[in-house]
């Protein structure tokens, strides 16, 4: 049966539980299906070369699940069932189990894109197989089904070979995370095979097999090349080739590729290996997608009055009062034209097809929303969008600090942070204080021009002096 061990989620606040259970066959499945993303990779299985090692990666959307009140938060429960069949339709593997998701705050889950990610593994002979994965939310009766076909290659050959490419969301040295452990590293799968334009890196893991040494026992090294092909077979991105020493007959391939310059669309990642001792070459490809960032997708001309209202919020920190007043007085058509002209004036290099200022500004806006949105603004109110917080505003206007000093709450002082910007106005700093202990930090002092200035801020850190801010 499929190997299982400790489960985890992307969010630190989530408790991800698992136990063996069968999906109730008499449950009525809702037609409103749950999204399931599925991917797989096949590797050489050294203990038995008559089989290969299959890993199946899947993910569920946390925000699609229904959460019910529990003693220590809100819980969702999902049953899953997996069936593998060979080319003749015979069932070769079956498994049923259950996962739970416990969260402190459903509002954060519903407003995020967090996933429940898992991996299953087993050994199978070479051949073509079909897979069916069923899910059922036991709280809402919403269900989902995902089907796929895949091929397991034969690794018994002595020729140079590459395993399948595993796409990942993160890859780092970490031997404590047993579930996603590979070669001493935590490899967090990306079952969606999706990456956001202008953001992040594409991480990958693979293995090279049957590297050879020459007749004198010299290794002569081997090379790895990475490139991206579009759906037409063109090569929009070439990452070049690098030579590596051979650790033995097998070598691990790990890399983080910057895909920020790729436009939204469908692509293939191509990994090529060449053994200098044998002269053999081999390659593998993996499909993936580049998506437009949701915030950037909404950053164009407003199509409705509601979109126009939302886009006005985004202009708050970079448009003048006169510009905002003018925008408010225009009809929808006029607001579209205003947006076009506004961003055109901000474009630092009109000769390029992209507006670098606009892209960076929206990236900061989205990051501020993710980092600084709060569930408590203070004693009498509950939620504050990240862009409205002082930290969010400073981040949007000035960008990532060069350094941050954090001071936790103590018996004699509130929690506070100091942000340094070395490249602005000869070097400036911002002081934020958590006045009420809710994790909402207010800007109380800064050396930047035009910001709040209070050189006596440190005298007011004592916990019984919050009213002085």
Beta strands, then each sheet from edge to edge (+ up, - down):
strand 1: 8-9
strand 2: 15-19
strand 3: 36-44
strand 4: 52-61
strand 5: 68-70
strand 6: 73-86
strand 7: 91-103
strand 8: 115-124
strand 9: 127-137
strand 10: 143-152
strand 11: 161-162
strand 12: 166-173
strand 13: 181-182
strand 14: 185-189
strand 15: 194-196
strand 16: 201-209
strand 17: 222-230
strand 18: 237-244
strand 19: 251-258
strand 20: 265-275
strand 21: 281-291
strand 22: 403-407
strand 23: 416-421
strand 24: 428-434
strand 25: 441-446
sheet 1: 1+ 8- 4+ 3-
sheet 2: 2+ 7- 6+ 5-
sheet 3: 2+ 7- 6+ 9- 10+
sheet 4: 11+ 16- 12+ 14- 13+
sheet 5: 11+ 16- 19+
sheet 6: 15+ 21+ 20- 17+ 18-
sheet 7: 22+ 23- 24+ 25-
end
